[in-house]
């Protein structure tokens, strides 16, 4: 446990740095680099100075995610941790919106005052520097101490956060945050957050025993109960169509979605469905054809991220063209729609670091190149390189 005197000294040091608003290079060594970068982004976000609580979002109509379902398994364990440690525990989604909380009696009122509750939007662009948003941004565990927080109303807090990673897909699903008052700061706080993240990941693993996971960006792959299935490209297409149509499809509609006007018999499709039923151990229903297992897919996660306005998460999920070799008219139309939405989101984006990462992965992403040319100052090191690339593509 750090002594109270040391904590007071740390608060004083941070406050001195904050008085300068923008950190000088020689000062950044006195504060974590990720905190310093977050302060700069927070200043640029022009967050209202009078904001004392996070904006609230209604989650009433939200479709339950894998993370929501996992929390039903392990919620009581996390509540016990919160009560025993005099903390408030919050789980946020990939956009830093809180989807679940449990608070000790000591922290409940304080959490409610600042909207550290379900629906609270704790993205950096909303409330500035905080551990929950920082862990999402860096995909690493983080601690934000006292007045390292940007919003004044939580500068009496210390928060520890850890990312929640899907055990099978290795995708970022969200973040868990443990918060208490700064006088209770403990150097083991981050380890506690990581332990809570592992509790959720274990629950996810348990839940995924009857889960179908489809990867359709880049190299297609299907996992069932955590095991890789050996499937034909056509069977992966069928599963992708059914994942996009959870209400199910009859034989004729599925045939049209899969083959369009190609001359393929109904018997061929029936044989494909029979083979899939054997592989999935009865998790494929008929009349209509539908998937009975819990389904997760990288393309569904990307679509949900766009629906929620989480552009960065959608771009991170987009690791390659969706089923690049498919001839299914349904899947081709869906792919065109997704790529159009991604491009539109890119042209509206303001986060240059997000776009630079996307261009680093996909140099051919001309929409991101054009948007970066608009956003970056002309003296930025990447600006001239981007213009040369744009001219070469024209």
C-alpha positions in Angstrom: 0.0 0.0 0.0 1.4 3.4 -1.0 1.5 5.9 2.0 -0.9 8.8 2.2 2.0 11.2 2.0 3.3 9.7 -1.2 -0.2 9.9 -2.7 -0.6 13.5 -1.7 2.8 14.3 -3.4 1.7 12.5 -6.5 -1.6 14.5 -6.6 0.4 17.7 -6.2 2.8 16.8 -9.1 -0.1 15.9 -11.4 -1.9 19.2 -10.6 1.2 21.2 -11.3 1.4 19.6 -14.8 -2.3 20.1 -15.4 -2.0 23.9 -14.7 0.1 24.1 -17.9 -2.8 22.7 -19.9 -0.5 21.4 -22.7 2.5 19.4 -21.5 6.0 20.4 -22.4 8.3 17.7 -23.6 10.5 17.7 -20.5 7.4 17.3 -18.3 6.0 14.1 -19.9 8.6 12.0 -18.1 6.7 12.9 -14.8 3.5 11.3 -16.0 2.7 8.2 -17.9 3.0 8.7 -21.7 -0.5 7.3 -22.4 -1.9 9.7 -19.8 -0.1 12.7 -21.4 -1.4 11.7 -24.9 -4.9 11.3 -23.5 -4.8 14.8 -22.0 -3.8 16.2 -25.3 -6.7 14.4 -27.1 -9.1 15.6 -24.3 -8.1 19.2 -24.8 -8.7 18.8 -28.6 -12.1 17.3 -28.0 -13.5 20.6 -26.6 -15.4 18.9 -23.8 -17.7 21.4 -22.0 -15.9 22.6 -18.9 -19.2 22.4 -16.9 -19.6 18.7 -17.7 -19.6 16.9 -14.3 -21.2 13.6 -15.4 -21.0 11.3 -18.4 -23.8 11.5 -21.0 -26.3 8.8 -20.6 -27.5 6.4 -23.4 -30.6 4.2 -23.1 -29.7 0.5 -23.5 -33.3 -0.7 -23.4 -33.5 -1.7 -27.1 -29.9 -3.1 -27.2 -29.5 -6.7 -28.5 -27.6 -8.8 -25.9 -24.0 -9.4 -26.9 -21.7 -12.2 -26.0 -20.4 -10.0 -23.2 -23.9 -9.4 -21.8 -24.5 -13.1 -21.8 -21.2 -13.9 -20.1 -22.0 -11.3 -17.3 -25.1 -13.3 -16.5 -22.8 -16.2 -15.6 -20.2 -14.3 -13.6 -22.0 -11.2 -12.4 -22.4 -12.4 -8.8 -18.7 -13.1 -8.5 -17.9 -9.5 -9.7 -20.5 -8.1 -7.3 -18.8 -9.9 -4.4 -15.4 -8.3 -5.4 -17.0 -4.8 -5.5 -18.6 -5.2 -2.1 -15.5 -6.7 -0.4 -13.1 -4.1 -1.9 -15.2 -0.9 -1.4 -15.1 -0.3 -5.1 -17.5 0.2 -8.0 -16.9 -2.2 -10.9 -18.1 -1.3 -14.4 -18.0 -3.2 -17.7 -17.9 -1.2 -20.8 -18.3 -2.1 -24.5 -15.9 -1.3 -27.3 -17.2 2.2 -27.4 -16.6 2.8 -23.7 -20.3 2.8 -22.9 -21.0 1.1 -19.6 -23.3 -2.0 -20.0 -23.1 -3.4 -16.4 -22.1 -2.2 -12.9 -21.8 -3.3 -9.3 -21.1 -0.9 -6.5 -20.1 -1.2 -2.9 -22.1 0.9 -0.4 -19.2 3.3 -0.1 -19.0 4.1 -3.8 -22.7 3.8 -5.0 -23.8 7.4 -4.5 -20.5 8.8 -6.0 -20.9 6.5 -9.0 -24.5 7.6 -9.6 -23.6 11.3 -9.4 -21.2 11.1 -12.3 -23.2 8.5 -14.3 -20.7 5.7 -13.7 -23.7 3.5 -14.3 -25.3 1.5 -17.1 -25.6 3.7 -20.2 -22.9 6.1 -19.1 -20.8 7.1 -22.1 -17.1 7.2 -20.9 -15.4 7.7 -24.2 -12.5 10.0 -24.2 -14.3 12.4 -26.6 -17.2 12.6 -24.0 -15.5 13.0 -20.6 -11.7 13.1 -21.3 -9.0 11.0 -19.7 -10.3 8.0 -17.8 -9.0 4.4 -17.3 -12.0 2.7 -19.0 -11.5 4.7 -22.3 -7.7 4.5 -22.1 -7.7 0.6 -21.9 -10.0 0.5 -25.0 -7.7 3.0 -26.8 -4.4 1.2 -25.9 -5.8 -2.4 -25.6 -3.7 -2.6 -22.4 -4.4 -2.4 -18.7 -4.3 1.1 -17.3 -4.5 3.1 -14.1 -5.7 6.7 -13.9 -5.0 8.3 -10.6 -6.9 11.2 -9.0 -6.4 14.4 -11.0 -5.0 12.6 -13.9 -8.7 12.3 -14.8 -9.8 15.1 -17.1 -13.3 15.6 -15.6 -13.0 17.4 -12.3 -15.9 15.4 -10.7 -13.9 12.2 -10.7 -10.5 13.6 -9.6 -11.1 12.1 -6.1 -11.1 8.7 -7.8 -8.4 6.2 -8.8 -9.5 3.8 -11.5 -7.9 0.5 -12.8 -9.0 -1.0 -16.1 -8.2 -4.1 -18.2 -9.4 -5.1 -21.7 -11.7 -8.0 -22.1 -10.5 -10.3 -25.0 -12.7 -13.0 -26.6 -10.9 -16.3 -25.8 -11.5 -17.7 -29.3 -11.5 -14.9 -31.8 -9.0 -12.8 -29.8 -11.1 -9.7 -30.6 -11.5 -6.9 -28.1 -15.0 -7.2 -26.6 -14.9 -4.5 -24.0 -13.2 -3.4 -20.8 -13.6 -3.8 -17.0 -12.9 -0.9 -14.6 -12.5 -1.0 -10.8 -12.7 2.4 -9.1 -12.4 3.7 -5.6 -11.2 6.9 -3.9 -7.6 8.0 -4.5 -6.7 7.6 -0.8 -7.3 3.8 -1.2 -4.9 3.6 -4.2 -3.1 0.2 -4.3 -0.3 -0.8 -6.6 -2.1 -4.2 -7.0 -5.2 -2.5 -8.4 -4.3 -3.2 -12.1 -3.7 -6.9 -11.2 -7.2 -7.0 -9.6 -8.7 -5.5 -12.8 -6.9 -8.1 -14.9 -8.2 -10.9 -12.6 -11.8 -9.6 -13.0 -11.2 -9.6 -16.8 -10.1 -13.2 -16.6 -13.3 -14.1 -14.7 -15.4 -12.7 -17.6 -13.2 -14.4 -20.2 -13.7 -17.8 -18.4 -17.5 -17.2 -18.5 -17.2 -16.4 -22.2 -15.3 -19.7 -22.7 -18.1 -21.6 -20.8 -20.8 -19.9 -22.8 -19.0 -20.6 -26.1 -19.4 -24.4 -25.7 -22.5 -24.1 -27.9 -21.3 -21.2 -30.0 -20.6 -20.9 -33.7 -18.0 -18.3 -34.6 -17.6 -17.2 -38.2 -14.6 -15.3 -39.6 -15.3 -14.0 -43.0 -12.9 -11.1 -43.4 -9.6 -12.1 -45.0 -9.2 -15.9 -44.7 -12.7 -17.5 -43.9 -12.8 -19.8 -40.9 -15.6 -21.3 -38.7 -15.2 -22.4 -35.1 -17.7 -24.5 -33.3 -17.3 -25.1 -29.6 -13.8 -23.6 -29.9 -12.8 -26.1 -32.6 -12.0 -25.3 -36.2 -14.4 -26.9 -38.7 -13.3 -28.2 -42.0 -15.9 -26.8 -44.4 -16.2 -26.0 -48.1 -16.4 -22.4 -49.2 -20.0 -23.0 -50.1 -20.8 -24.2 -46.6 -19.2 -21.1 -45.1 -21.3 -19.0 -47.4 -24.5 -20.8 -46.2 -23.6 -20.3 -42.6 -22.8 -16.6 -43.2 -26.2 -16.1 -44.9 -28.0 -17.8 -42.0 -26.0 -15.7 -39.5 -27.3 -12.6 -41.3 -30.9 -14.0 -41.4 -31.4 -15.3 -37.8 -35.2 -15.6 -38.4 -34.3 -18.4 -40.8 -34.9 -19.0 -44.6 -36.9 -21.7 -46.4 -35.2 -23.8 -49.1 -36.3 -21.7 -52.1 -35.2 -18.3 -50.5 -31.9 -19.8 -49.3 -31.3 -21.2 -52.8 -31.9 -17.8 -54.4 -29.7 -16.0 -51.8 -26.8 -18.5 -52.4 -27.0 -19.2 -56.1 -29.1 -16.4 -57.7 -29.8 -17.3 -61.3 -27.1 -20.0 -61.5 -28.4 -23.4 -62.7 -27.9 -25.4 -59.5 -30.5 -28.0 -58.4 -32.5 -27.9 -55.1 -31.1 -31.4 -54.4 -27.5 -30.0 -54.4 -28.5 -27.5 -51.7 -30.3 -30.1 -49.7 -27.2 -32.2 -49.7 -25.1 -29.3 -48.4 -27.6 -28.7 -45.6 -27.5 -32.4 -44.7 -23.7 -32.3 -44.4 -23.8 -29.1 -42.3 -26.4 -30.6 -39.9 -24.0 -33.6 -39.4 -21.1 -31.3 -38.7 -23.0 -29.0 -36.3 -24.4 -31.9 -34.3 -28.1 -30.9 -34.7 -27.5 -27.1 -34.2 -29.0 -26.5 -37.7 -32.8 -26.2 -37.7 -35.1 -26.8 -40.7 -38.5 -25.4 -41.9 -37.1 -22.8 -42.0 -33.4 -23.4 -42.1 -31.8 -21.5 -39.1 -28.8 -21.7 -36.8 -29.8 -23.0 -33.3 -26.4 -22.3 -31.7 -25.3 -18.9 -30.4 -23.7 -17.2 -33.3 -20.9 -14.6 -33.3 -19.1 -13.4 -36.4 -16.5 -10.8 -37.2 -18.8 -9.2 -39.9 -21.7 -9.1 -37.4 -19.5 -7.4 -34.9 -18.3 -4.9 -37.5 -21.9 -4.1 -38.4 -22.9 -3.7 -34.8 -19.9 -1.4 -34.2 -21.0 0.8 -37.1 -24.6 0.8 -35.8 -23.2 2.1 -32.5 -20.9 4.7 -34.1 -17.8 2.8 -33.0 -15.8 3.4 -36.3 -12.4 2.5 -34.8 -13.7 -0.9 -33.6 -15.2 -1.6 -37.1 -12.0 -0.8 -38.9 -10.0 -3.0 -36.5 -12.4 -5.9 -37.2 -12.1 -5.3 -41.0 -8.9 -7.4 -41.6 -9.7 -8.1 -45.3 -12.4 -8.3 -47.9 -15.6 -10.1 -46.7 -15.8 -13.5 -48.5 -13.7 -12.1 -51.4 -14.5 -15.1 -53.7 -18.2 -15.4 -53.1 -20.6 -15.3 -56.0 -23.7 -15.3 -53.8 -25.8 -12.3 -54.8 -27.0 -11.9 -51.2 -23.5 -11.9 -49.7 -22.1 -9.6 -52.5 -24.9 -7.1 -51.9 -24.3 -7.2 -48.1 -20.6 -6.7 -48.7 -21.1 -3.7 -50.9 -23.4 -2.2 -48.3 -20.9 -2.7 -45.5 -18.0 -1.3 -47.5 -20.1 1.7 -48.4 -20.9 2.3 -44.8 -17.3 2.0 -43.8 -16.2 4.4 -46.5 -18.9 6.9 -45.4 -17.7 6.6 -41.8 -14.1 7.2 -42.8 -15.0 10.4 -44.7 -16.7 11.6 -41.5 -14.0 10.5 -39.1 -11.8 13.1 -37.3 -9.3 10.7 -35.5 -6.1 10.8 -37.6 -4.4 8.1 -35.5 -7.2 5.7 -36.3 -7.0 6.4 -40.0 -3.2 6.1 -40.1 -3.5 2.7 -38.5 -6.1 1.7 -41.1 -3.9 2.9 -44.0 -0.9 1.1 -42.5 -2.9 -2.2 -42.7 -4.6 -1.3 -46.1 -2.4 1.0 -48.2 -5.0 0.7 -50.9 -7.7 2.3 -48.8 -7.9 5.4 -50.9 -10.9 6.8 -48.9 -8.8 6.9 -45.8 -5.9 8.4 -47.7 -8.1 11.2 -49.0 -9.6 11.9 -45.6 -6.1 12.0 -44.0 -5.0 14.5 -46.6 -7.9 16.7 -45.5 -7.2 16.3 -41.8 -3.4 16.4 -41.4 -1.5 19.7 -41.4 0.7 20.1 -44.4 3.8 19.9 -42.3 2.9 16.5 -40.9 5.5 13.8 -41.9 2.9 11.6 -43.6 1.2 14.4 -45.6 3.5 14.4 -48.6 3.6 10.6 -48.8 -0.2 10.4 -48.8 -0.4 13.0 -51.6 2.1 11.0 -53.7 0.2 7.8 -53.2 -3.1 9.5 -54.1 -1.6 10.9 -57.4 -0.1 7.5 -58.2 -3.6 5.9 -57.9 -5.3 8.5 -60.1 
